[in-house]
Amino acid sequence: MRIVAEHLSYTYNAKSPFSATALRDVSLTIEEGEFFGIIGHTGSGKSTFVQHLNGLIRTPSSLKRKKKRKAGEQETTLTVGEYDLTNKKTNFRALRRHVGMVFQYPEYQLFAETVKADVAFGLKNFADKKLTEEEIDEAVRAALEVVGLDFEEIKDASPFELSGGQKRRVAIAGVIVTRPEVLILDEPAAGLDPLGKREVMELLHRLHKDWCKTVIIVSHDMDEISENCTRAAVFEEGQVRYVLPPAQLFEKSDELIEMGLDVPLTAKLVKLLRERGVEIACDFTTEGFLQAVLAYYRERKGAAQ
C-alpha cells in the first residue's frame, strides 16, 4: 500500500483560544515495501502525522476540499493504497485492518483476562465475518509465534503476569493479528535496555520480511534510524524538512543538531575524524563505519609500505 499525503495540515482545537497547529502543508510519499523512519523533537508533528494514516485523526472532508479549491488554496489529499482518507464514505474499519498502529509503551494497553483474549480482540473487531473458535486460535497462534511466544504456554496466562518484554510482544501480536500491510510503531524500543532494543528491531525486520509489507517507525533514536531504515523524514514545527536515505540524511549532521536533534554515534565519529583530517565515507551504520575505517587503514598501510 503506497501512502501519499499532499498539502496536509491539522490544527488541534481549531477555532478555539487553545488552538495549536500540528501539521503545516505536509507532503510526503512512503512507498510500499519501505522500512521508513520518522524523526523530530517533541511537538514536531510526527505523531500527529502517523495518526492520520489509519484515520485516528480525520483529514478534511471532500466538501471542505471543494471550498479550498474555490478559495485558491492547495487541495489536501491523503491516500493509503486504495483508501481515500479525505472521503467520508471510506471504510475506515477496513482501513484499520490493513494499517496497524502500535503506540509507545503498548504493554500498558493490555486489558483482557488472558493473552489469547487480548490478542484476539482486534481480530474480532475488524473481521468481515464472525470467526469460528478454530479460526481465532489459528490467527492468534500465528501472531504469537511470529513475535517469539509459544501459544500453548501463554494463551491462558494473564497478560499482567508476564515479563515486560513478553507484554510488549503480546501487545504487538494484538496489532499484527489482522496481518496489516502497513505497520506503524511509535518509539518501538522506548524504555528497553540495549539487548531489548536489538531484539525488538530484529523482530520488526522479521515482520517486515514475512508479515507486513511496509514498516514505519517514529523514533528519536538516530542509531535506530541509521541502522534500520530505507529512508527517513525529518519533521520540524509541523513541516517536513528532509526525506532522505540515512546515508544522505546524516551527512547533514550540523543542520540536524541546529534543529535540536541528535545524530548517530557513527556520524559523530565521522565528523570527529574529519576535523582531524581523516575522510571516512560510510552509510552511518555500525558495520559500514567499521568497514570504512578498516579500508582507510589498509589504504594508508599499503601506501606506507
ZASELUM-409179 format. One line per 5 residues: number of its first residue (from 1); their letters; for each residue x, y, z of N, C-alpha, C. Coordinates in Angstrom, 3 decimals, padded with zeros to 6 digits. Example, Ala and Ser with C-alpha at 12.3 -4.5 7.8 and 13.67 -1.06 7.14 Angstrom:
2
1 = AS = 013.190/-005.690/007.800/012.300/-004.500/007.800/013.200/-003.300/007.800 ~ 012.850/-002.250/007.080/013.670/-001.060/007.140/012.900/000.030/007.870
END
This chain:
305
1 = MRIVA = 000.843/-001.191/000.000/000.000/000.000/000.000/000.884/001.250/000.000 ~ 000.779/002.010/-001.042/001.550/003.253/-001.158/000.822/004.363/-000.385 ~ 001.560/005.137/000.368/000.983/006.218/001.174/001.378/007.545/000.551 ~ 000.371/008.358/000.231/000.627/009.654/-000.389/-000.140/010.738/000.362 ~ 000.594/011.679/000.932/-000.010/012.853/001.580/000.437/014.092/000.817
6 = EHLSY = -000.521/014.961/000.514/-000.207/016.209/-000.169/-000.944/017.364/000.507 ~ -000.191/018.376/000.898/-000.743/019.603/001.488/-001.630/019.290/002.698 ~ -001.115/018.418/003.561/-001.863/018.014/004.753/-001.536/018.957/005.911 ~ -002.578/019.568/006.462/-002.429/020.432/007.632/-003.426/019.997/008.696 ~ -003.073/020.265/009.945/-004.000/019.905/011.025/-003.772/020.814/012.225
11 = TYNAK = -004.889/021.289/012.802/-004.847/022.139/013.984/-005.709/021.533/015.074 ~ -005.124/021.320/016.239/-005.892/020.841/017.383/-006.730/021.994/017.949 ~ -007.966/021.660/018.360/-008.875/022.655/018.958/-009.023/023.895/018.075 ~ -009.225/023.624/016.780/-009.367/024.732/015.832/-010.522/025.639/016.239 ~ -010.380/026.908/015.937/-011.396/027.933/016.223/-011.659/028.079/017.724
16 = SPFSA = -010.659/027.783/018.538/-010.786/027.990/019.977/-009.549/028.728/020.461 ~ -009.614/029.318/021.652/-008.430/030.024/022.174/-007.239/029.102/022.420 ~ -007.496/027.782/022.420/-006.429/026.826/022.725/-005.932/026.111/021.468 ~ -006.208/026.678/020.308/-005.813/026.034/019.056/-004.287/025.918/018.968 ~ -003.854/024.823/018.358/-002.412/024.598/018.167/-002.217/023.869/016.849
21 = TALRD = -001.465/024.463/015.955/-001.228/023.855/014.647/-000.140/022.797/014.760 ~ -000.479/021.580/014.367/000.464/020.465/014.475/001.113/020.115/013.144 ~ 000.379/020.279/012.040/000.907/019.983/010.707/000.668/021.179/009.798 ~ 001.683/021.514/008.998/001.586/022.669/008.107/001.979/022.257/006.685 ~ 000.985/022.007/005.850/001.223/021.750/004.427/002.240/020.615/004.205
26 = VSLTI = 001.981/019.489/004.834/002.890/018.339/004.737/002.611/017.548/003.459 ~ 003.643/017.331/002.680/003.568/016.453/001.510/004.646/015.386/001.667 ~ 004.236/014.132/001.632/005.164/013.031/001.897/004.625/011.753/001.263 ~ 005.493/011.026/000.568/005.124/009.741/-000.034/005.983/008.636/000.574 ~ 005.325/007.570/001.028/006.016/006.390/001.549/005.672/005.230/000.632
31 = EEGEF = 006.673/004.656/000.016/006.445/003.597/-000.965/006.167/002.265/-000.280 ~ 005.386/001.431/-000.934/005.136/000.086/-000.422/006.456/-000.676/-000.320 ~ 006.651/-001.354/000.800/007.854/-002.154/000.990/008.967/-001.458/001.749 ~ 008.796/-000.189/002.084/009.848/000.529/002.807/009.859/000.184/004.298 ~ 011.030/000.337/004.888/011.183/000.372/006.342/011.512/001.824/006.625
36 = FGIIG = 010.485/002.607/006.926/010.555/004.064/006.881/010.663/004.640/008.290 ~ 011.487/005.667/008.449/011.646/006.316/009.738/011.061/007.718/009.739 ~ 010.499/008.119/010.868/010.008/009.484/011.053/010.628/010.023/012.340 ~ 011.332/011.142/012.213/012.040/011.689/013.358/011.692/013.169/013.536 ~ 011.943/013.647/014.735/011.652/015.036/015.059/011.532/015.165/016.567
41 = HTGSG = 011.789/016.366/017.071/011.693/016.548/018.515/010.227/016.586/018.943 ~ 009.964/016.589/020.235/008.609/016.627/020.774/007.863/017.855/020.250 ~ 006.647/017.625/019.746/005.847/018.725/019.214/006.112/019.044/017.755 ~ 006.915/018.216/017.085/007.250/018.497/015.679/006.152/018.079/014.714 ~ 005.193/017.263/015.177/004.084/016.841/014.319/004.160/015.410/013.840
46 = KSTFV = 005.224/014.699/014.212/005.410/013.347/013.683/004.317/012.375/014.137 ~ 003.933/012.418/015.409/002.897/011.514/015.904/001.527/011.885/015.335 ~ 001.269/013.179/015.187/000.010/013.626/014.580/-000.090/013.104/013.154 ~ 001.017/013.144/012.433/001.004/012.670/011.048/000.645/011.190/010.970 ~ 001.321/010.350/011.750/001.069/008.910/011.617/-000.338/008.542/012.084
51 = QHLNG = -000.916/009.319/013.001/-002.282/009.027/013.437/-003.309/009.338/012.350 ~ -002.908/010.108/011.352/-003.780/010.315/010.189/-003.852/009.063/009.308 ~ -002.802/008.246/009.361/-002.672/007.184/008.363/-003.655/006.040/008.548 ~ -004.240/005.891/009.738/-005.306/004.893/009.877/-006.611/005.527/010.366 ~ -006.698/006.835/010.172/-007.956/007.518/010.445/-008.220/007.832/011.901
56 = LIRTP = -007.232/007.679/012.778/-007.430/008.078/014.172/-007.664/009.585/014.254 ~ -006.980/010.310/013.374/-007.260/011.731/013.179/-007.763/011.874/011.749 ~ -008.899/012.483/011.574/-009.520/012.590/010.256/-009.001/013.815/009.501 ~ -008.875/013.640/008.195/-008.484/014.733/007.308/-009.716/015.524/006.894 ~ -009.525/016.697/006.285/-010.682/017.462/005.819/-011.518/016.656/004.834
61 = SSLKR = -012.840/016.818/004.899/-013.739/016.092/004.001/-013.638/016.643/002.588 ~ -014.182/015.889/001.632/-014.157/016.335/000.235/-014.927/017.638/000.061 ~ -015.943/017.885/000.895/-016.701/019.129/000.826/-015.799/020.308/001.164 ~ -015.007/020.149/002.226/-014.080/021.208/002.605/-013.007/021.394/001.541 ~ -012.636/020.320/000.873/-011.646/020.414/-000.195/-012.154/021.274/-001.337
66 = KKKRK = -013.446/021.136/-001.674/-014.027/021.958/-002.734/-013.989/023.429/-002.360 ~ -014.304/023.718/-001.091/-014.258/025.105/-000.629/-012.840/025.653/-000.722 ~ -011.862/024.783/-000.421/-010.466/025.207/-000.509/-010.097/025.574/-001.949 ~ -010.537/024.733/-002.891/-010.220/024.990/-004.290/-010.790/026.338/-004.733 ~ -012.034/026.610/-004.310/-012.672/027.879/-004.671/-011.926/029.057/-004.065
71 = AGEQE = -011.355/028.858/-002.887/-010.613/029.927/-002.218/-009.183/030.049/-002.741 ~ -008.818/029.168/-003.677/-007.483/029.213/-004.256/-006.424/028.532/-003.423 ~ -006.828/027.784/-002.395/-005.858/027.090/-001.547/-005.503/025.729/-002.156 ~ -004.377/025.185/-001.712/-003.949/023.876/-002.183/-004.885/022.797/-001.645 ~ -005.231/021.842/-002.491/-006.139/020.775/-002.088/-005.399/019.715/-001.265
76 = TTLTV = -006.007/019.314/-000.157/-005.433/018.267/000.682/-005.817/016.905/000.135 ~ -004.834/016.023/-000.013/-005.116/014.640/-000.369/-004.342/013.729/000.579 ~ -004.936/012.591/000.891/-004.266/011.578/001.704/-004.825/010.221/001.314 ~ -003.987/009.400/000.729/-004.396/008.066/000.319/-003.455/007.032/000.910 ~ -004.037/005.911/001.330/-003.269/004.756/001.782/-003.745/003.591/000.928
81 = GEYDL = -002.929/003.226/-000.067/-003.390/002.228/-001.020/-004.626/002.730/-001.743 ~ -005.674/001.937/-001.725/-006.929/002.292/-002.402/-007.830/003.187/-001.563 ~ -007.448/003.448/-000.315/-008.313/004.195/000.597/-008.027/005.699/000.520 ~ -009.086/006.462/000.250/-009.008/007.916/000.248/-009.480/008.411/001.608 ~ -008.548/008.894/002.406/-008.881/009.249/003.788/-009.554/010.605/003.915
86 = TNKKT = -009.736/011.310/002.788/-010.488/012.558/002.822/-011.952/012.348/002.451 ~ -012.305/011.105/002.130/-013.678/010.777/001.739/-014.424/010.187/002.931 ~ -015.507/010.834/003.324/-016.260/010.367/004.488/-016.853/008.972/004.274 ~ -017.009/008.563/003.020/-017.593/007.257/002.723/-016.566/006.125/002.777 ~ -015.302/006.472/002.987/-014.255/005.450/003.075/-014.545/004.493/004.232
91 = NFRAL = -014.279/003.220/004.002/-014.486/002.201/005.033/-013.277/002.210/005.977 ~ -013.356/003.032/007.030/-012.224/003.179/007.946/-011.991/001.917/008.766 ~ -013.031/001.151/008.980/-012.869/-000.119/009.703/-011.986/-001.070/008.892 ~ -012.243/-001.138/007.591/-011.416/-001.970/006.721/-009.996/-001.422/006.643 ~ -009.875/-000.099/006.584/-008.549/000.522/006.546/-007.721/000.101/007.746
96 = RRHVG = -008.331/000.097/008.938/-007.578/-000.205/010.160/-007.192/-001.678/010.250 ~ -007.846/-002.506/009.467/-007.413/-003.900/009.382/-006.107/-004.002/008.601 ~ -005.899/-003.058/007.690/-004.712/-003.081/006.826/-003.588/-002.184/007.329 ~ -003.905/-001.274/008.247/-002.892/-000.361/008.787/-002.888/-000.512/010.299 ~ -001.887/-001.211/010.827/-001.801/-001.443/012.264/-000.986/-000.367/012.955
101 = MVFQY = -001.433/000.030/014.144/-000.759/001.086/014.894/-000.360/000.571/016.272 ~ 000.926/000.639/016.586/001.439/000.253/017.902/001.942/001.520/018.578 ~ 001.284/001.907/019.665/001.648/003.133/020.361/002.844/002.913/021.270 ~ 003.404/004.023/021.755/004.528/003.945/022.679/004.101/003.220/023.957 ~ 004.970/002.371/024.475/004.688/001.537/025.639/003.358/000.781/025.464
106 = PEYQL = 003.236/-000.020/024.417/001.962/-000.695/024.128/001.541/-001.683/025.208 ~ 002.495/-002.142/026.026/002.157/-003.090/027.093/001.189/-002.484/028.108 ~ 001.158/-001.155/028.185/000.228/-000.501/029.120/-001.211/-000.524/028.604 ~ -001.396/-000.973/027.373/-002.733/-001.013/026.790/-003.354/-002.410/026.858 ~ -002.654/-003.368/027.440/-003.219/-004.695/027.631/-004.371/-004.612/028.634
111 = FAETV = -005.429/-005.375/028.409/-006.613/-005.207/029.269/-007.386/-006.498/029.537 ~ -007.249/-007.521/028.704/-008.094/-008.706/028.824/-007.597/-009.647/029.917 ~ -008.433/-010.643/030.245/-008.084/-011.581/031.312/-007.011/-012.563/030.881 ~ -006.971/-012.890/029.592/-005.970/-013.833/029.099/-005.246/-013.248/027.895 ~ -004.080/-013.798/027.614/-003.306/-013.373/026.454/-004.095/-013.622/025.174
116 = KADVA = -004.712/-014.788/025.078/-005.474/-015.109/023.875/-006.593/-014.095/023.640 ~ -007.322/-013.733/024.672/-008.425/-012.783/024.542/-007.910/-011.407/024.131 ~ -006.755/-011.030/024.664/-006.197/-009.717/024.333/-005.785/-009.656/022.870 ~ -005.073/-010.670/022.403/-004.609/-010.690/021.019/-005.787/-010.819/020.055 ~ -006.815/-011.571/020.461/-007.959/-011.819/019.580/-008.903/-010.625/019.466
121 = FGLKN = -008.789/-009.651/020.356/-009.756/-008.549/020.392/-009.812/-007.801/019.057 ~ -008.640/-007.380/018.549/-008.606/-006.648/017.289/-009.063/-007.493/016.125 ~ -008.712/-008.767/016.156/-009.121/-009.685/015.089/-010.643/-009.746/014.987 ~ -011.305/-009.920/016.126/-012.775/-009.992/016.138/-013.396/-008.654/015.730 ~ -012.772/-007.573/016.163/-013.334/-006.243/015.921/-013.293/-005.853/014.454
126 = FADKK = -012.236/-006.290/013.746/-012.061/-005.873/012.361/-012.428/-006.947/011.341 ~ -012.833/-008.123/011.782/-013.157/-009.212/010.850/-014.395/-008.883/010.028 ~ -014.400/-009.342/008.770/-015.556/-009.129/007.897/-016.726/-010.021/008.272 ~ -016.430/-011.136/008.938/-017.464/-012.102/009.285/-017.189/-012.660/010.671 ~ -018.182/-013.322/011.214/-017.991/-013.952/012.525/-017.022/-015.123/012.374
131 = LTEEE = -016.012/-015.140/013.211/-014.978/-016.168/013.112/-015.280/-017.335/014.036 ~ -014.899/-018.535/013.607/-015.027/-019.705/014.464/-013.898/-019.697/015.487 ~ -014.049/-020.471/016.553/-013.009/-020.553/017.577/-011.722/-021.100/016.985 ~ -011.851/-022.014/016.022/-010.662/-022.586/015.379/-009.919/-021.514/014.569 ~ -010.667/-020.670/013.866/-010.048/-019.603/013.079/-009.350/-018.583/013.984
136 = IDEAV = -009.983/-018.279/015.111/-009.376/-017.351/016.066/-008.097/-017.939/016.633 ~ -008.150/-019.207/017.049/-006.962/-019.867/017.596/-005.815/-019.870/016.586 ~ -006.138/-020.155/015.334/-005.114/-020.232/014.301/-004.441/-018.874/014.093 ~ -005.253/-017.808/014.041/-004.700/-016.468/013.821/-003.887/-016.000/015.027 ~ -004.409/-016.238/016.241/-003.704/-015.814/017.448/-002.406/-016.599/017.600
141 = RAALE = -002.458/-017.896/017.324/-001.252/-018.730/017.399/-000.169/-018.179/016.468 ~ -000.559/-017.884/015.227/000.409/-017.384/014.249/001.018/-016.058/014.697 ~ 000.185/-015.151/015.224/000.672/-013.843/015.659/001.624/-013.971/016.838 ~ 001.284/-014.824/017.804/002.153/-015.002/018.965/003.467/-015.667/018.578 ~ 003.398/-016.636/017.700/004.619/-017.342/017.317/005.567/-016.445/016.526
146 = VVGLD = 005.008/-015.554/015.685/005.884/-014.688/014.891/006.600/-013.663/015.771 ~ 006.022/-013.341/016.945/006.718/-012.427/017.871/007.557/-013.196/018.891 ~ 007.655/-014.530/018.722/008.557/-015.320/019.554/007.967/-015.877/020.828 ~ 006.630/-016.040/020.886/005.981/-016.593/022.072/005.275/-017.903/021.726 ~ 005.212/-018.816/022.692/004.574/-020.114/022.490/003.085/-020.028/022.828
151 = FEEIK = 002.243/-020.290/021.857/000.792/-020.166/022.020/000.275/-021.036/023.158 ~ 000.653/-022.297/023.185/000.120/-023.219/024.193/000.561/-022.826/025.602 ~ 001.769/-022.330/025.722/002.285/-021.974/027.045/001.663/-020.696/027.595 ~ 001.282/-019.785/026.706/000.952/-018.434/027.160/-000.506/-018.039/026.957 ~ -001.258/-018.779/026.155/-002.594/-018.334/025.744/-003.559/-018.119/026.905
156 = DASPF = -003.453/-018.904/027.962/-004.387/-018.775/029.082/-003.832/-017.957/030.244 ~ -002.618/-017.453/030.082/-001.997/-016.660/031.147/-002.577/-015.251/031.167 ~ -002.549/-014.618/032.334/-002.941/-013.208/032.417/-001.816/-012.366/031.830 ~ -002.128/-011.439/030.941/-001.058/-010.599/030.369/-000.344/-009.761/031.418 ~ -000.990/-009.535/032.564/-000.399/-008.702/033.602/000.640/-009.454/034.431
161 = ELSGG = 000.707/-010.777/034.249/001.680/-011.576/034.983/002.942/-011.850/034.167 ~ 002.997/-011.343/032.951/004.141/-011.587/032.080/005.280/-010.627/032.386 ~ 006.453/-010.941/031.860/007.591/-010.029/031.974/007.348/-008.829/031.059 ~ 008.138/-007.770/031.253/007.977/-006.575/030.438/008.150/-006.840/028.956 ~ 009.174/-007.645/028.625/009.411/-007.968/027.220/008.283/-008.784/026.612
166 = QKRRV = 007.747/-009.742/027.397/006.635/-010.556/026.914/005.389/-009.701/026.699 ~ 005.139/-008.770/027.616/003.975/-007.887/027.471/004.056/-007.092/026.169 ~ 005.232/-006.564/025.875/005.365/-005.778/024.644/005.132/-006.649/023.419 ~ 005.611/-007.873/023.449/005.411/-008.779/022.319/003.932/-009.151/022.159 ~ 003.255/-009.366/023.277/001.820/-009.662/023.212/001.069/-008.473/022.625
171 = AIAGV = 001.436/-007.264/023.051/000.778/-006.064/022.534/000.987/-005.924/021.026 ~ 002.192/-006.206/020.559/002.461/-006.155/019.110/001.670/-007.237/018.390 ~ 001.602/-008.439/018.990/000.826/-009.524/018.387/-000.641/-009.122/018.228 ~ -001.174/-008.361/019.192/-002.559/-007.927/019.126/-002.837/-006.974/017.981 ~ -001.787/-006.321/017.482/-001.935/-005.413/016.338/-001.722/-006.154/015.021
176 = IVTRP = -000.750/-007.044/014.974/-000.431/-007.703/013.707/-001.310/-008.915/013.430 ~ -002.182/-009.291/014.377/-003.011/-010.488/014.200/-003.917/-010.377/012.978 ~ -004.237/-009.150/012.543/-005.057/-008.964/011.336/-004.207/-008.990/010.069 ~ -002.912/-009.218/010.224/-001.954/-009.227/009.110/-002.015/-007.917/008.316 ~ -001.761/-006.787/008.974/-001.815/-005.500/008.274/-000.710/-005.380/007.231
181 = EVLIL = -001.005/-004.670/006.158/000.003/-004.436/005.135/000.986/-003.356/005.571 ~ 000.498/-002.426/006.408/001.338/-001.350/006.926/001.341/-001.446/008.447 ~ 002.531/-001.444/009.044/002.658/-001.476/010.497/003.384/-000.212/010.936 ~ 002.735/000.568/011.819/003.287/001.823/012.317/003.575/001.664/013.805 ~ 004.768/002.045/014.228/005.146/001.908/015.637/005.734/003.218/016.143
186 = DEPAA = 005.217/003.695/017.257/005.692/004.927/017.875/006.699/004.565/018.962 ~ 007.967/004.893/018.732/009.058/004.590/019.674/009.024/003.122/020.097 ~ 009.217/002.195/019.155/009.057/000.763/019.457/010.017/000.222/020.499 ~ 011.187/000.854/020.664/012.175/000.344/021.623/012.282/001.216/022.864 ~ 011.306/002.097/023.082/011.366/003.015/024.228/011.411/002.243/025.539
191 = GLDPL = 012.318/002.654/026.435/012.394/002.073/027.768/013.108/000.747/027.858 ~ 013.652/000.252/026.745/014.328/-001.049/026.750/015.838/-000.881/026.872 ~ 016.477/-001.904/027.458/017.937/-001.892/027.525/018.495/-002.243/026.141 ~ 019.813/-002.122/025.928/020.380/-002.377/024.596/020.012/-003.738/024.013 ~ 020.010/-004.794/024.842/019.633/-006.113/024.346/018.168/-006.124/023.921
196 = GKREV = 017.310/-005.526/024.744/015.889/-005.476/024.410/015.636/-004.698/023.133 ~ 016.370/-003.593/022.935/016.229/-002.801/021.711/016.612/-003.619/020.491 ~ 017.722/-004.347/020.613/018.167/-005.152/019.481/017.144/-006.224/019.147 ~ 016.578/-006.863/020.174/015.588/-007.912/019.944/014.329/-007.366/019.280 ~ 013.893/-006.168/019.709/012.701/-005.569/019.104/012.949/-005.233/017.637
201 = MELLH = 014.107/-004.674/017.329/014.384/-004.321/015.935/014.538/-005.565/015.073 ~ 015.117/-006.629/015.622/015.185/-007.891/014.874/013.782/-008.428/014.596 ~ 012.898/-008.298/015.588/011.508/-008.717/015.408/010.846/-007.906/014.297 ~ 011.052/-006.602/014.287/010.425/-005.760/013.268/010.924/-006.116/011.871 ~ 012.184/-006.481/011.759/012.695/-006.891/010.445/012.092/-008.232/010.020
206 = RLHKD = 011.857/-009.122/010.968/011.178/-010.383/010.619/009.758/-010.105/010.143 ~ 009.067/-009.213/010.852/007.706/-008.847/010.449/007.718/-008.194/009.075 ~ 008.701/-007.345/008.839/008.800/-006.664/007.547/009.048/-007.661/006.417 ~ 009.801/-008.670/006.694/010.128/-009.661/005.672/008.966/-010.607/005.386 ~ 008.267/-011.056/006.427/007.304/-012.148/006.263/005.860/-011.775/006.572
211 = WCKTV = 005.600/-010.584/007.141/004.262/-010.344/007.684/003.642/-009.047/007.180 ~ 004.349/-007.936/007.319/003.838/-006.605/006.946/004.740/-006.017/005.862 ~ 004.149/-005.631/004.744/004.954/-005.154/003.613/005.712/-003.874/003.941 ~ 005.072/-002.982/004.692/005.669/-001.689/004.986/005.712/-001.482/006.496 ~ 006.858/-001.062/007.006/007.009/-000.760/008.431/007.426/000.698/008.561
216 = IIVSH = 006.736/001.427/009.447/007.048/002.828/009.711/007.324/002.966/011.201 ~ 008.494/003.490/011.542/008.790/003.707/012.961/008.979/005.201/013.226 ~ 008.356/005.661/014.305/008.588/007.012/014.814/009.623/006.873/015.918 ~ 010.710/007.593/015.813/011.790/007.392/016.789/012.605/008.665/016.982 ~ 013.129/008.833/018.197/014.089/009.908/018.451/015.504/009.342/018.489
221 = DMDEI = 015.625/008.016/018.342/016.920/007.341/018.416/017.522/007.288/017.013 ~ 018.517/008.122/016.762/019.086/008.216/015.426/019.881/006.971/015.032 ~ 020.393/006.256/016.028/021.078/004.999/015.713/020.079/003.980/015.167 ~ 018.860/003.951/015.726/017.808/003.084/015.199/017.515/003.410/013.743 ~ 017.434/004.698/013.452/017.114/005.128/012.091/018.230/004.747/011.124
226 = SENCT = 019.476/005.032/011.503/020.604/004.775/010.603/020.806/003.286/010.353 ~ 020.546/002.462/011.362/020.807/001.025/011.248/019.688/000.276/010.530 ~ 018.483/000.852/010.489/017.341/000.039/010.068/016.510/000.576/008.906 ~ 016.506/001.868/008.678/015.522/002.447/007.760/016.055/002.610/006.336 ~ 015.156/002.457/005.373/015.490/002.710/003.970/015.533/004.207/003.697
231 = RAAVF = 014.571/004.934/004.277/014.534/006.402/004.202/013.963/006.936/005.511 ~ 014.135/008.239/005.711/013.579/008.862/006.915/013.116/010.270/006.586 ~ 012.018/010.674/007.238/011.505/012.040/007.116/011.781/012.774/008.421 ~ 012.259/014.000/008.298/012.530/014.835/009.465/011.426/015.882/009.575 ~ 010.715/015.870/010.702/009.663/016.848/010.952/010.197/017.947/011.874
236 = EEGQV = 009.818/019.183/011.564/010.144/020.314/012.427/009.005/021.325/012.347 ~ 008.447/021.663/013.501/007.364/022.646/013.589/006.243/022.345/012.601 ~ 005.883/021.064/012.517/004.750/020.661/011.695/005.031/020.541/010.210 ~ 006.283/020.687/009.814/006.636/020.593/008.403/007.700/019.525/008.184 ~ 007.767/019.001/006.966/008.792/018.024/006.602/009.994/018.779/006.057
241 = RYVLP = 011.124/018.641/006.735/012.336/019.351/006.315/013.174/018.523/005.345 ~ 013.298/017.236/005.617/014.086/016.363/004.756/013.378/015.024/004.607 ~ 013.541/014.400/003.449/013.150/012.998/003.248/014.288/012.360/002.466 ~ 015.122/011.584/003.175/016.348/011.077/002.571/016.704/009.700/003.137 ~ 017.486/008.916/002.395/018.082/007.712/002.985/019.031/008.138/004.104
246 = PAQLF = 019.197/007.306/005.141/020.083/007.689/006.255/021.492/008.074/005.820 ~ 022.021/007.411/004.795/023.384/007.712/004.346/023.511/009.154/003.870 ~ 022.431/009.714/003.328/022.453/011.112/002.888/021.981/012.045/004.008 ~ 021.018/011.596/004.781/020.454/012.439/005.830/021.497/012.825/006.871 ~ 022.300/011.849/007.311/023.219/012.128/008.406/024.518/012.793/007.952
251 = EKSDE = 024.625/013.057/006.643/025.666/013.963/006.173/025.334/015.393/006.602 ~ 024.061/015.621/006.937/023.591/016.941/007.360/023.578/017.039/008.887 ~ 024.579/016.492/009.524/024.584/016.430/010.989/024.530/017.825/011.621 ~ 025.218/018.804/011.025/025.192/020.151/011.591/023.785/020.733/011.569 ~ 023.081/020.551/010.438/021.712/021.066/010.328/020.779/020.377/011.311
256 = LIEMG = 020.938/019.061/011.477/020.077/018.313/012.392/020.309/018.748/013.837 ~ 021.559/018.965/014.197/021.875/019.406/015.551/021.296/020.799/015.806 ~ 021.349/021.670/014.789/020.755/023.001/014.919/019.239/022.916/015.143 ~ 018.612/021.853/014.621/017.173/021.658/014.794/016.843/021.045/016.157 ~ 017.869/020.770/016.952/017.648/020.189/018.269/017.606/018.681/018.272
261 = LDVPL = 018.070/018.064/017.176/018.074/016.604/017.066/019.474/016.063/017.296 ~ 019.522/014.811/017.673/020.799/014.129/017.823/021.169/013.501/016.486 ~ 022.342/012.946/016.382/022.764/012.188/015.204/023.358/010.875/015.690 ~ 023.471/009.872/014.813/024.028/008.592/015.256/025.472/008.740/015.743 ~ 025.882/007.811/016.578/027.257/007.803/017.069/028.233/007.760/015.900
266 = TAKLV = 027.915/006.999/014.861/028.803/006.895/013.701/028.983/008.248/013.022 ~ 027.899/009.055/012.946/028.004/010.380/012.331/028.903/011.288/013.162 ~ 028.808/011.155/014.491/029.665/011.953/015.368/031.131/011.572/015.168 ~ 031.390/010.272/015.027/032.763/009.810/014.834/033.316/010.250/013.481 ~ 032.468/010.184/012.437/032.899/010.636/011.107/033.274/012.112/011.150
271 = KLLRE = 032.460/012.914/011.846/032.735/014.348/011.956/034.029/014.594/012.732 ~ 034.214/013.842/013.808/035.420/013.996/014.624/036.672/013.647/013.818 ~ 036.589/012.551/013.055/037.731/012.154/012.221/037.999/013.190/011.142 ~ 036.917/013.735/010.565/037.074/014.739/009.509/037.785/015.981/010.035 ~ 037.459/016.360/011.275/038.113/017.519/011.888/039.603/017.280/012.100
276 = RGVEI = 039.975/015.999/012.128/041.399/015.650/012.301/042.050/015.253/010.979 ~ 041.371/015.583/009.891/041.950/015.350/008.575/041.762/013.959/008.012 ~ 040.907/013.157/008.641/040.665/011.789/008.167/039.279/011.733/007.523 ~ 039.245/011.515/006.214/037.978/011.464/005.485/037.483/010.016/005.395 ~ 036.341/009.759/006.019/035.723/008.431/006.002/034.335/008.560/005.376
281 = ACDFT = 034.090/007.827/004.301/032.763/007.804/003.678/032.067/006.503/004.050 ~ 030.894/006.607/004.677/030.168/005.393/005.062/028.669/005.678/005.064 ~ 027.870/004.621/005.282/026.403/004.782/005.290/025.864/005.057/006.689 ~ 026.741/005.230/007.665/026.421/005.558/009.055/025.819/004.390/009.845 ~ 025.860/003.191/009.276/025.581/002.019/010.094/026.877/001.638/010.803
286 = TEGFL = 026.761/000.870/011.878/027.955/000.455/012.612/028.877/-000.368/011.722 ~ 028.284/-001.321/010.995/029.089/-002.168/010.111/029.738/-001.348/009.008 ~ 028.970/-000.423/008.431/029.511/000.408/007.364/030.666/001.272/007.845 ~ 030.530/001.805/009.055/031.599/002.637/009.620/032.858/001.816/009.849 ~ 032.703/000.632/010.439/033.867/-000.210/010.706/034.561/-000.616/009.409
291 = QAVLA = 033.782/-000.958/008.388/034.379/-001.330/007.105/035.137/-000.158/006.488 ~ 034.571/001.058/006.610/035.227/002.234/006.057/036.536/002.534/006.784 ~ 036.521/002.391/008.116/037.741/002.632/008.897/038.815/001.610/008.535 ~ 038.429/000.332/008.423/039.394/-000.705/008.053/039.959/-000.465/006.658 ~ 039.082/-000.042/005.719/039.542/000.238/004.356/040.538/001.402/004.359
296 = YYRER = 040.267/002.420/005.160/041.175/003.574/005.268/042.520/003.131/005.854 ~ 042.472/002.293/006.867/043.702/001.807/007.498/044.532/000.983/006.514 ~ 043.866/000.088/005.775/044.601/-000.750/004.810/045.224/000.105/003.715 ~ 044.464/001.133/003.263/044.989/002.005/002.223/046.220/002.763/002.704 ~ 046.146/003.292/003.936/047.280/004.026/004.497/048.472/003.092/004.728
301 = KGAAQ = 048.180/001.875/005.171/049.253/000.914/005.428/049.944/000.537/004.128 ~ 049.105/000.331/003.075/049.664/-000.035/001.764/050.530/001.094/001.214 ~ 050.071/002.355/001.391/050.825/003.496/000.884/052.161/003.628/001.616 ~ 052.148/003.334/002.923/053.372/003.436/003.725/054.386/002.392/003.295 ~ 053.896/001.194/002.930/054.806/000.145/002.517/055.406/000.445/001.141
END
